[in-house]
Amino acid sequence: MALLKDVEVLFSNVLAEDDFSSKYQLVVKLTEVQAADVEEAGLTVKTKEYNGATQFQATFKTKFK
């Protein structure tokens, strides 16, 4: 089981539904090792370029408060 510890939250919308997805969501920045663990657990990791560096991100969404 993947354990996300010491991750940086890039975006959170947990008090109200997001305008685009109509869900509550949280986007976190992962290290390369954390990204591998998350993918191994079956979750999707997106790779983004930010300030010339590769950034690994995972998004968690729910329709429940």
Sine and cosine of phi, psi and omega as CSV:
sin_phi,cos_phi,sin_psi,cos_psi,sin_omega,cos_omega
0.00,0.00,0.71,-0.71,0.02,-1.00
-0.98,0.22,0.66,-0.75,0.05,-1.00
-0.85,-0.53,0.88,-0.48,0.03,-1.00
-1.00,-0.08,0.93,-0.38,-0.02,-1.00
-0.75,-0.66,0.64,-0.77,0.03,-1.00
0.86,0.51,0.73,0.68,0.07,-1.00
-0.98,-0.19,0.45,-0.89,0.04,-1.00
-1.00,-0.06,0.79,-0.61,0.05,-1.00
-0.99,0.12,0.86,-0.51,0.00,-1.00
-1.00,0.00,-0.56,0.83,-0.04,-1.00
-0.43,-0.90,0.70,-0.71,0.10,-0.99
-0.65,-0.76,0.64,-0.77,0.09,-1.00
-0.62,-0.78,0.97,0.24,-0.09,-1.00
-0.96,-0.29,-0.11,0.99,0.02,-1.00
-0.99,-0.14,-0.32,0.95,0.02,-1.00
-0.56,-0.83,0.38,-0.92,0.03,-1.00
-0.93,0.37,0.62,-0.78,0.07,-1.00
-0.92,0.40,0.64,-0.77,-0.04,-1.00
-0.89,0.46,-0.56,0.83,-0.08,-1.00
-1.00,0.07,-0.68,0.73,-0.08,-1.00
-0.99,-0.12,-0.23,0.97,-0.08,-1.00
0.85,0.53,0.53,0.85,0.02,-1.00
-0.70,-0.71,0.26,-0.96,0.14,-0.99
-1.00,0.09,0.67,-0.74,-0.07,-1.00
-0.51,-0.86,0.31,-0.95,-0.02,-1.00
-0.61,-0.79,0.77,-0.64,0.05,-1.00
-0.90,-0.44,0.80,-0.60,-0.03,-1.00
-0.86,-0.50,0.49,-0.87,0.07,-1.00
-1.00,-0.08,0.73,-0.69,-0.06,-1.00
-0.89,-0.46,0.44,-0.90,0.20,-0.98
-0.98,0.19,0.17,-0.99,0.01,-1.00
-0.89,0.46,-0.62,0.78,0.02,-1.00
-0.92,0.40,-0.71,0.71,0.03,-1.00
-0.88,0.47,-0.65,0.76,0.01,-1.00
-0.88,0.48,-0.65,0.76,0.03,-1.00
-0.90,0.43,-0.66,0.75,0.03,-1.00
-0.90,0.44,-0.67,0.74,-0.02,-1.00
-0.91,0.42,-0.69,0.72,0.03,-1.00
-0.90,0.43,-0.63,0.78,0.03,-1.00
-0.89,0.46,-0.50,0.87,0.03,-1.00
-0.99,0.17,-0.05,1.00,0.07,-1.00
0.99,-0.11,0.16,0.99,0.02,-1.00
-0.99,-0.11,0.34,-0.94,-0.04,-1.00
-1.00,-0.02,0.71,-0.70,0.08,-1.00
-0.88,-0.48,0.75,-0.66,0.06,-1.00
-0.98,-0.20,0.59,-0.80,0.05,-1.00
-0.96,-0.29,0.79,-0.62,0.00,-1.00
-0.80,-0.60,0.48,-0.88,0.15,-0.99
-0.99,-0.12,0.80,-0.60,-0.01,-1.00
-0.63,-0.77,0.87,-0.49,-0.03,-1.00
0.79,0.61,0.66,0.75,0.06,-1.00
0.98,0.21,0.11,0.99,0.00,-1.00
-0.84,-0.54,0.46,-0.89,0.05,-1.00
-0.99,0.16,0.73,-0.68,-0.01,-1.00
-0.83,-0.56,0.72,-0.69,0.02,-1.00
-0.98,-0.20,0.76,-0.65,-0.05,-1.00
-0.74,-0.67,0.58,-0.81,0.13,-0.99
-0.80,-0.59,0.65,-0.76,0.00,-1.00
-0.89,-0.46,0.74,-0.68,0.03,-1.00
-0.89,-0.46,0.80,-0.60,-0.06,-1.00
-0.78,-0.63,0.51,-0.86,0.11,-0.99
-0.47,-0.88,0.44,-0.90,0.08,-1.00
-1.00,-0.04,-0.10,0.99,-0.03,-1.00
-1.00,-0.10,0.60,-0.80,0.04,-1.00
-0.93,0.36,0.00,0.00,0.00,0.00
